[in-house]
């Protein structure tokens, strides 16, 4: 599990921690809201943009670092 937050050199990646934190907190909040409502809560465009932005930023960073 600790490999999930490490970069290729074995160092802890703060960008991975931030991305995982955003996704985890968002999905936990969504899951709790869905459970309380008794059905799947719809995701609005802003929420989807937050998730895509967090994951897209990490992907972009990885591409830039691998070009060095």
MDTraj code that builds the backbone (N, CA, C; nanometers):
import mdtraj as md
import numpy as np

residues = "UNK UNK UNK UNK UNK UNK UNK UNK UNK UNK UNK UNK UNK UNK UNK UNK UNK UNK UNK UNK UNK UNK UNK UNK UNK UNK UNK UNK UNK UNK UNK UNK UNK UNK UNK UNK UNK UNK UNK UNK UNK UNK UNK UNK UNK UNK UNK UNK UNK UNK UNK UNK UNK UNK UNK UNK UNK UNK UNK UNK UNK UNK UNK UNK UNK UNK UNK UNK".split()
xyz = np.array([
    [0.0821, -0.1195, 0.0000],
    [0.0000, 0.0000, 0.0000],
    [0.0866, 0.1260, 0.0000],
    [0.2008, 0.1206, 0.0665],
    [0.2873, 0.2388, 0.0702],
    [0.3475, 0.2676, -0.0673],
    [0.3524, 0.1681, -0.1557],
    [0.4016, 0.1915, -0.2918],
    [0.3111, 0.2861, -0.3687],
    [0.1864, 0.2958, -0.3259],
    [0.0898, 0.3810, -0.3929],
    [0.1266, 0.5289, -0.3826],
    [0.1941, 0.5669, -0.2741],
    [0.2297, 0.7080, -0.2561],
    [0.3768, 0.7367, -0.2841],
    [0.4492, 0.6384, -0.3362],
    [0.5905, 0.6582, -0.3665],
    [0.6112, 0.6802, -0.5157],
    [0.7101, 0.7653, -0.5473],
    [0.7441, 0.7866, -0.6875],
    [0.8395, 0.6773, -0.7337],
    [0.8914, 0.6903, -0.8546],
    [0.9776, 0.5856, -0.9115],
    [1.1078, 0.5669, -0.8346],
    [1.1514, 0.6705, -0.7622],
    [1.2759, 0.6625, -0.6851],
    [1.2531, 0.6142, -0.5425],
    [1.1296, 0.5842, -0.5065],
    [1.0992, 0.5366, -0.3717],
    [1.0700, 0.6476, -0.2729],
    [1.0710, 0.7728, -0.3178],
    [1.0406, 0.8857, -0.2302],
    [0.8899, 0.9049, -0.2208],
    [0.8456, 0.9587, -0.1080],
    [0.7039, 0.9865, -0.0910],
    [0.6681, 1.1079, -0.1762],
    [0.5631, 1.0953, -0.2557],
    [0.5202, 1.2003, -0.3469],
    [0.4068, 1.2810, -0.2848],
    [0.4313, 1.4094, -0.2601],
    [0.3267, 1.4936, -0.2012],
    [0.2103, 1.5127, -0.2983],
    [0.2379, 1.5115, -0.4282],
    [0.1308, 1.5248, -0.5270],
    [0.0392, 1.4025, -0.5243],
    [0.0964, 1.2853, -0.5064],
    [0.0139, 1.1638, -0.4961],
    [-0.0702, 1.1663, -0.3699],
    [-0.0119, 1.2129, -0.2594],
    [-0.0868, 1.2214, -0.1342],
    [-0.2026, 1.3188, -0.1494],
    [-0.1772, 1.4339, -0.2112],
    [-0.2826, 1.5335, -0.2307],
    [-0.3926, 1.4786, -0.3218],
    [-0.3554, 1.4148, -0.4309],
    [-0.4545, 1.3592, -0.5241],
    [-0.5375, 1.2507, -0.4572],
    [-0.4721, 1.1613, -0.3853],
    [-0.5446, 1.0558, -0.3153],
    [-0.6356, 1.1138, -0.2084],
    [-0.5890, 1.2160, -0.1389],
    [-0.6703, 1.2799, -0.0360],
    [-0.7967, 1.3417, -0.0933],
    [-0.7825, 1.4129, -0.2043],
    [-0.8987, 1.4747, -0.2685],
    [-0.9987, 1.3684, -0.3124],
    [-0.9500, 1.2667, -0.3783],
    [-1.0397, 1.1607, -0.4271],
    [-1.1039, 1.0867, -0.3094],
    [-1.0256, 1.0541, -0.2069],
    [-1.0787, 0.9799, -0.0925],
    [-1.1860, 1.0601, -0.0193],
    [-1.1572, 1.1861, 0.0105],
    [-1.2540, 1.2677, 0.0836],
    [-1.3813, 1.2875, 0.0015],
    [-1.3647, 1.3136, -0.1277],
    [-1.4826, 1.3322, -0.2127],
    [-1.5668, 1.2056, -0.2177],
    [-1.5036, 1.0916, -0.2418],
    [-1.5785, 0.9665, -0.2549],
    [-1.6418, 0.9253, -0.1219],
    [-1.5748, 0.9513, -0.0106],
    [-1.6319, 0.9208, 0.1204],
    [-1.7559, 1.0060, 0.1449],
    [-1.7464, 1.1347, 0.1147],
    [-1.8610, 1.2241, 0.1308],
    [-1.9770, 1.1810, 0.0419],
    [-1.9456, 1.1460, -0.0818],
    [-2.0488, 1.1007, -0.1751],
    [-2.1137, 0.9707, -0.1267],
    [-2.0329, 0.8783, -0.0760],
    [-2.0859, 0.7504, -0.0280],
    [-2.1776, 0.7717, 0.0931],
    [-2.1374, 0.8569, 0.1854],
    [-2.2200, 0.8837, 0.3035],
    [-2.3509, 0.9493, 0.2622],
    [-2.3431, 1.0461, 0.1710],
    [-2.4638, 1.1121, 0.1221],
    [-2.5567, 1.0122, 0.0539],
    [-2.5001, 0.9234, -0.0258],
    [-2.5809, 0.8223, -0.0944],
    [-2.6458, 0.7263, 0.0044],
    [-2.5718, 0.6842, 0.1060],
    [-2.6282, 0.5923, 0.2053],
    [-2.7409, 0.6574, 0.2833],
    [-2.7236, 0.7840, 0.3199],
    [-2.8292, 0.8538, 0.3939],
    [-2.9537, 0.8730, 0.3086],
    [-2.9357, 0.8968, 0.1789],
    [-3.0490, 0.9177, 0.0890],
    [-3.1156, 0.7858, 0.0504],
    [-3.0443, 0.6762, 0.0631],
    [-3.0997, 0.5467, 0.0259],
    [-3.0874, 0.5151, -0.1217],
    [-3.0215, 0.6021, -0.1960],
    [-2.9964, 0.5788, -0.3390],
    [-2.8702, 0.6558, -0.3780],
    [-2.8197, 0.6250, -0.4957],
    [-2.6975, 0.6922, -0.5396],
    [-2.7233, 0.8410, -0.5619],
    [-2.6415, 0.9224, -0.4968],
    [-2.6545, 1.0670, -0.5136],
    [-2.5946, 1.1061, -0.6484],
    [-2.6611, 1.1963, -0.7196],
    [-2.6046, 1.2387, -0.8484],
    [-2.4790, 1.3225, -0.8275],
    [-2.3873, 1.3123, -0.9208],
    [-2.2658, 1.3945, -0.9164],
    [-2.2851, 1.5122, -1.0109],
    [-2.2698, 1.6311, -0.9584],
    [-2.2831, 1.7483, -1.0440],
    [-2.1529, 1.7733, -1.1203],
    [-2.1590, 1.8622, -1.2149],
    [-2.0442, 1.8884, -1.3028],
    [-1.9234, 1.9390, -1.2252],
    [-1.9463, 2.0193, -1.1218],
    [-1.8350, 2.0718, -1.0422],
    [-1.7610, 1.9597, -0.9693],
    [-1.8344, 1.8623, -0.9187],
    [-1.7730, 1.7498, -0.8483],
    [-1.6896, 1.6645, -0.9430],
    [-1.7441, 1.6376, -1.0591],
    [-1.6706, 1.5591, -1.1589],
    [-1.5455, 1.6361, -1.2030],
    [-1.5579, 1.7675, -1.2196],
    [-1.4429, 1.8492, -1.2594],
    [-1.3348, 1.8463, -1.1521],
    [-1.3731, 1.8444, -1.0243],
    [-1.2767, 1.8357, -0.9160],
    [-1.1984, 1.7051, -0.9233],
    [-1.2686, 1.5953, -0.9425],
    [-1.2019, 1.4655, -0.9517],
    [-1.1112, 1.4564, -1.0743],
    [-1.1628, 1.4989, -1.1883],
    [-1.0837, 1.4943, -1.3119],
    [-0.9634, 1.5877, -1.3009],
    [-0.9838, 1.7036, -1.2389],
    [-0.8738, 1.7982, -1.2214],
    [-0.7632, 1.7421, -1.1330],
    [-0.8002, 1.6788, -1.0234],
    [-0.7005, 1.6214, -0.9326],
    [-0.6222, 1.5097, -1.0010],
    [-0.6920, 1.4213, -1.0701],
    [-0.6249, 1.3110, -1.1370],
    [-0.5486, 1.3585, -1.2609],
    [-0.6049, 1.4567, -1.3309],
    [-0.5373, 1.5119, -1.4482],
    [-0.4094, 1.5839, -1.4124],
    [-0.4110, 1.6561, -1.3002],
    [-0.2896, 1.7264, -1.2560],
    [-0.1786, 1.6273, -1.2231],
    [-0.2153, 1.5172, -1.1598],
    [-0.1148, 1.4154, -1.1270],
    [-0.0600, 1.3508, -1.2539],
    [-0.1460, 1.3217, -1.3489],
    [-0.1015, 1.2632, -1.4757],
    [-0.0093, 1.3581, -1.5498],
    [-0.0460, 1.4856, -1.5537],
    [0.0376, 1.5870, -1.6203],
    [0.1738, 1.5959, -1.5533],
    [0.1760, 1.5973, -1.4199],
    [0.3024, 1.6055, -1.3470],
    [0.3912, 1.4855, -1.3787],
    [0.3326, 1.3676, -1.3850],
    [0.4101, 1.2456, -1.4147],
    [0.4709, 1.2537, -1.5534],
    [0.3960, 1.3052, -1.6502],
    [0.4479, 1.3186, -1.7867],
    [0.5637, 1.4164, -1.7917],
    [0.5505, 1.5285, -1.7219],
    [0.6564, 1.6301, -1.7209],
    [0.7820, 1.5745, -1.6541],
    [0.7654, 1.5031, -1.5422],
    [0.8804, 1.4479, -1.4730],
    [0.9489, 1.3388, -1.5534],
    [0.8750, 1.2599, -1.6267],
    [0.9350, 1.1497, -1.7025],
    [1.0104, 1.2010, -1.8247],
    [0.9835, 1.3244, -1.8691],
    [1.0549, 1.3820, -1.9831],
    [1.1919, 1.4358, -1.9445],
    [1.2166, 1.4516, -1.8145],
    [1.3448, 1.5075, -1.7680],
    [1.4548, 1.4054, -1.7751],
])
top = md.Topology()
chain = top.add_chain()
for i, resn in enumerate(residues, 1):
    res = top.add_residue(resn, chain, resSeq=i)
    for name in ("N", "CA", "C"):
        top.add_atom(name, md.element.get_by_symbol(name[0]), res)
traj = md.Trajectory(xyz[None], top)
